[in-house]
Amino acid sequence: MLVYNDIQIRKDYLFIVVFISTLIFSSTTLINGFTNVVYGQTNVTQTNSSNTTNLVNTQDIPLEKVRVGDIEMAYKMFGKGDPLILHNGASDNMDAWDPALLSRLASNNTVIVFDSRGIGNTTVGTEPYSIKLLANDTAGLMDALKIQQANVLGYSLGTFTTQQFAITHPDKVSSITLIAGSCGGKDGIPKPPEFLKLQKDIANKTQNNITVPQEDFKALVTASLGSGWVKLHPESAKIPENSSLLGSKPGLSAEALNNQADAGWGWEAQNWSGVCDDLAKIDKPLLVITGTDDNQYNPHQNALVIASKVPGAWLVQIKDAGHAVPNQYPEEVGKIIETFLSTVK
């Protein structure tokens, strides 16, 4: 579950193909069930430059704290409209979300970002760490903020929490958005064994204060970006000399890294049933987004698995995007989510 997104991503001269399916009934209908929508983009960086002064900067938003069970939870709230709760990716704090994505989401939603248990300004607590515990933390945050129901979104490891939260607390959920995720268990498409070994080796060395070879960090970056993006933007795969995982992630401790890694790998293991079938039973609007080149972190086929099992699910695949899809295409991802949420009543 290690994600290395501390990189500068250029968005010049992109061409995006988005496939949207609003009704997917079984895996056999997936290939022919897509409606093709093509977005042609030229010089996206310049196109968005005029809006940079209006981008949400979470650093400028006051940090608040509430008591949730056995922890003090740090959060920030901004925007207008129905509540939208965002679950971070592994090792990220609440400030890791792309400003362009947050700005788009905040235009029509009251966005709530927060540090999950043991990350950043949220305490680790005393309860045994698990995805279910993180899901209950979200429920506790909503209760503390007096939010009865919310749209919930998760990225990477955050999709695990989002799904578990929706299954455990369906009455608190208006809709579900999953970006670069998996429903886990026997239905999940596992990551390549060699990449899992790389992740575990980096986690072990980081936790034991052993220097991680730079080529291993580069492998993480390349896997996160995906082959198509790296081919278009080879400079994006470069990393600073003497990089370290803890050094690149504000508020990340070795303990938190270990807790998240164990929880994530447990979810991805195929010795349990997963949650796809449970997700289908709760009958909530569902949007699934993936990059077509996410082949190692959470293989993109997992998005097809989820969408094939949940009637009425929206499935969006973004070409030349990897696991870091919300950082690579924040404006486009934001627009897709906006369109989806506009249908949720």
C-alpha positions in Angstrom: 0.0 0.0 0.0 3.0 2.3 -0.3 2.2 5.3 -2.6 4.9 7.8 -3.6 3.2 10.8 -5.1 5.6 13.6 -4.0 6.3 14.5 -7.6 5.8 17.4 -10.0 3.4 16.3 -12.8 3.2 18.3 -16.0 -0.1 18.2 -17.9 0.9 19.7 -21.2 -0.5 18.3 -24.5 -2.7 15.5 -23.1 -5.3 13.4 -24.9 -7.7 11.6 -22.6 -10.1 8.9 -23.6 -12.8 8.3 -20.9 -15.1 5.3 -21.1 -18.3 5.6 -19.1 -20.8 2.9 -18.4 -23.8 3.8 -16.4 -25.4 0.3 -16.5 -23.1 -2.7 -16.2 -24.8 -5.9 -15.4 -22.1 -8.6 -15.7 -18.5 -9.0 -16.7 -19.6 -10.4 -20.1 -21.2 -7.1 -21.0 -18.3 -4.9 -20.0 -16.4 -4.6 -23.3 -19.5 -3.8 -25.4 -21.3 -1.8 -22.7 -19.2 1.4 -22.8 -20.2 4.7 -24.1 -17.1 6.4 -25.4 -16.4 10.0 -24.6 -13.3 11.7 -25.9 -11.7 14.8 -24.3 -9.0 16.4 -26.4 -6.7 18.7 -24.4 -3.9 21.0 -25.4 -1.7 22.7 -22.9 -3.8 22.0 -19.9 -1.3 23.8 -17.6 -1.8 27.1 -19.4 -5.6 26.6 -19.6 -5.8 26.2 -15.9 -3.3 29.0 -15.1 -5.9 31.7 -15.0 -7.7 29.9 -12.2 -4.7 29.4 -10.0 -5.6 32.3 -7.7 -8.9 30.6 -7.0 -7.5 27.2 -6.1 -8.2 25.8 -2.7 -5.1 25.8 -0.5 -5.8 23.6 2.5 -2.9 25.3 4.2 -5.0 28.4 4.5 -8.0 26.7 6.0 -8.1 26.5 9.8 -7.5 23.1 11.2 -10.2 21.9 13.6 -10.2 18.9 16.0 -13.0 16.8 17.5 -13.0 13.8 19.8 -13.9 10.6 18.0 -13.8 7.5 20.2 -10.3 7.0 21.5 -8.7 9.7 19.2 -8.5 13.4 18.6 -9.3 13.7 14.9 -8.0 16.7 12.8 -10.2 17.9 9.9 -10.9 20.9 7.6 -14.2 21.8 6.0 -14.7 24.2 3.1 -17.0 24.8 0.1 -20.8 24.9 -0.2 -23.4 22.3 -0.8 -24.0 18.7 0.3 -21.3 17.2 2.4 -18.6 15.2 0.6 -16.1 13.3 2.8 -12.7 12.4 1.3 -10.6 9.4 2.5 -6.9 9.8 1.8 -4.6 7.4 0.1 -2.0 5.5 2.1 0.5 7.6 4.1 -1.1 10.9 3.0 -2.4 13.6 5.3 -5.4 15.8 4.5 -3.2 18.4 2.6 -2.1 15.8 0.0 -5.2 16.3 -2.3 -4.6 18.2 -5.5 -5.8 21.9 -5.2 -7.4 21.8 -8.6 -9.4 18.7 -7.7 -10.5 20.2 -4.3 -11.4 23.5 -6.0 -13.7 21.7 -8.5 -15.3 19.6 -5.7 -15.8 22.5 -3.3 -17.7 24.6 -5.9 -20.8 22.5 -5.3 -20.1 20.5 -2.2 -19.1 21.1 1.4 -15.8 19.1 1.4 -14.5 17.5 4.5 -10.9 16.3 4.5 -9.2 14.8 7.6 -6.1 13.0 8.9 -6.9 9.4 9.4 -5.9 7.6 12.6 -2.2 8.0 13.4 -1.5 10.4 10.5 -0.6 14.1 10.7 -2.6 15.8 13.4 -4.8 12.9 14.4 -3.7 10.7 17.3 -3.2 7.0 16.9 -5.4 5.9 19.8 -5.4 2.5 21.6 -7.8 0.4 19.5 -6.3 -2.4 17.3 -5.8 -0.9 13.8 -8.1 -2.2 11.0 -10.1 -1.0 8.0 -13.3 -1.4 10.0 -11.9 0.8 12.8 -11.1 3.5 10.2 -14.6 3.2 8.8 -16.0 3.7 12.3 -13.8 6.7 12.7 -15.5 8.3 9.8 -18.9 7.6 11.3 -17.7 9.2 14.5 -16.5 12.2 12.7 -19.9 12.6 11.0 -21.7 12.3 14.4 -19.3 14.9 15.9 -20.0 17.3 13.1 -23.8 16.5 13.2 -23.8 15.3 9.6 -26.5 12.8 9.0 -25.7 11.7 5.5 -22.8 12.4 3.1 -21.3 11.5 -0.3 -18.1 9.6 0.4 -15.0 9.3 -1.7 -11.9 7.3 -1.3 -8.6 7.1 -3.1 -6.3 4.0 -3.1 -6.2 2.8 0.6 -9.0 5.2 1.2 -11.3 3.2 -1.1 -11.1 0.4 1.4 -12.2 2.6 4.2 -14.9 4.1 2.0 -16.4 0.8 1.0 -16.3 -0.6 4.6 -17.9 2.6 5.9 -20.7 2.4 3.3 -21.4 -1.3 4.2 -21.2 -0.8 7.9 -23.1 2.5 8.0 -25.3 2.6 4.8 -27.8 5.1 6.3 -25.0 7.7 6.5 -24.1 7.3 2.8 -25.6 9.3 -0.1 -23.2 8.0 -2.8 -19.8 6.3 -3.2 -16.8 7.3 -5.3 -13.8 5.0 -5.6 -10.6 6.1 -7.3 -7.9 3.5 -7.9 -9.4 0.9 -5.6 -10.3 -2.7 -5.1 -13.1 -4.5 -3.3 -10.5 -6.9 -2.0 -10.6 -10.6 -1.2 -11.1 -13.4 -3.6 -12.8 -11.1 -6.2 -9.9 -8.7 -6.2 -7.2 -8.7 -8.9 -3.9 -9.0 -7.0 -0.9 -6.8 -7.6 2.1 -8.5 -9.3 4.1 -10.6 -6.7 7.3 -8.8 -7.5 5.8 -5.4 -6.8 4.2 -6.6 -3.5 7.7 -7.8 -2.5 9.2 -4.4 -3.4 6.6 -2.6 -1.3 7.1 -4.9 1.7 10.9 -4.5 1.4 10.7 -0.7 1.3 8.2 -0.7 4.3 10.5 -3.0 6.3 13.6 -0.9 5.6 11.8 2.3 6.4 10.4 1.1 9.7 13.9 -0.2 10.7 15.7 3.0 9.5 17.6 1.2 6.8 18.5 3.2 3.7 16.3 2.4 0.7 18.0 2.3 -2.7 17.0 5.1 -5.0 16.2 2.7 -7.8 13.5 1.2 -5.5 11.9 4.6 -5.0 12.0 5.2 -8.7 10.2 1.9 -9.2 7.5 3.2 -6.9 7.2 6.4 -8.8 7.1 4.7 -12.2 4.4 2.3 -11.0 2.3 5.1 -9.6 2.5 7.2 -12.8 2.0 4.3 -15.2 3.9 3.6 -18.5 1.7 5.9 -20.7 2.3 8.9 -18.5 6.0 8.3 -18.2 6.3 7.9 -21.9 4.6 11.3 -22.4 6.5 12.9 -19.5 9.7 11.1 -18.9 10.9 13.9 -16.5 8.1 13.0 -14.1 9.8 9.8 -13.1 12.8 11.6 -11.7 13.1 11.8 -8.0 15.4 13.9 -5.7 18.6 12.4 -4.5 18.6 10.8 -1.0 14.8 10.6 -1.0 13.1 8.8 1.9 9.5 7.7 2.3 9.1 9.3 5.8 10.9 12.4 4.6 8.5 12.9 1.7 5.3 12.4 3.7 4.5 15.1 6.3 3.0 13.6 9.5 3.9 10.0 8.6 5.5 7.9 11.3 7.0 4.4 11.1 4.1 3.2 13.3 1.5 4.6 11.0 3.2 3.3 7.9 3.3 -0.2 9.4 -0.4 0.0 10.5 -1.6 1.1 7.1 0.5 -1.3 5.2 -0.7 -4.3 7.2 -4.3 -3.2 6.9 -4.0 -2.6 3.2 -2.3 -5.9 2.4 -4.8 -7.7 4.5 -7.6 -6.2 2.4 -5.9 -7.2 -0.8 -5.3 -10.8 0.4 -7.4 -13.4 -1.4 -8.1 -15.6 1.7 -11.4 -13.8 2.5 -14.5 -13.0 0.6 -14.0 -9.3 -0.1 -16.8 -6.7 -0.1 -18.0 -6.6 -3.7 -21.2 -8.6 -3.0 -21.9 -6.5 0.2 -21.4 -3.3 -1.8 -24.0 -4.4 -4.3 -26.5 -5.0 -1.6 -26.6 -1.5 -0.1 -28.0 0.0 -3.3 -26.1 3.3 -3.3 -25.0 5.3 -6.4 -21.5 4.2 -7.2 -18.7 5.8 -9.4 -15.5 3.9 -10.0 -12.5 5.7 -11.6 -9.2 4.1 -12.7 -6.2 4.8 -14.8 -5.7 2.3 -17.6 -2.0 2.0 -16.7 -2.6 1.2 -13.0 -1.1 -2.3 -13.3 0.8 -2.7 -10.0 -0.7 -0.7 -7.1 -4.4 -1.6 -7.6 -4.6 -3.2 -11.1 -7.2 -1.3 -13.1 -9.1 -4.5 -13.7 -10.4 -4.2 -10.2 -12.5 -1.3 -11.3 -14.2 -3.5 -13.8 -14.8 -6.2 -11.2 -16.5 -3.7 -8.8 -18.6 -2.1 -11.6 -19.7 -5.5 -12.9 -21.0 -6.6 -9.5 -22.9 -3.4 -8.6 -25.9 -2.7 -10.9 -26.0 0.8 -12.2 -22.4 1.6 -11.3 -20.6 4.3 -13.3 -17.2 3.1 -14.6 -14.6 5.6 -15.9 -11.2 4.6 -17.2 -8.7 7.3 -18.0 -6.1 6.5 -20.7 -2.4 7.2 -20.0 -3.1 7.5 -16.3 -1.7 5.3 -13.5 -2.5 4.9 -9.8 -1.8 8.6 -9.4 -4.8 9.5 -11.6 -6.3 12.2 -9.3 -2.9 14.0 -9.3 -2.3 13.5 -13.0 -5.8 14.6 -14.2 -7.3 16.6 -11.2 -9.6 18.8 -13.4 -10.9 15.9 -15.4 -11.5 13.7 -12.4 -13.2 16.6 -10.7 -15.5 17.2 -13.6 -16.4 13.5 -13.7 -17.2 13.4 -10.0 -19.3 16.6 -10.4 -21.3 15.1 -13.2 -21.9 11.9 -11.1 -22.9 13.8 -8.0 -25.3 16.0 -10.0 -27.4 12.8 -10.5 -27.5 11.8 -6.8 -30.7 12.8 -5.2 
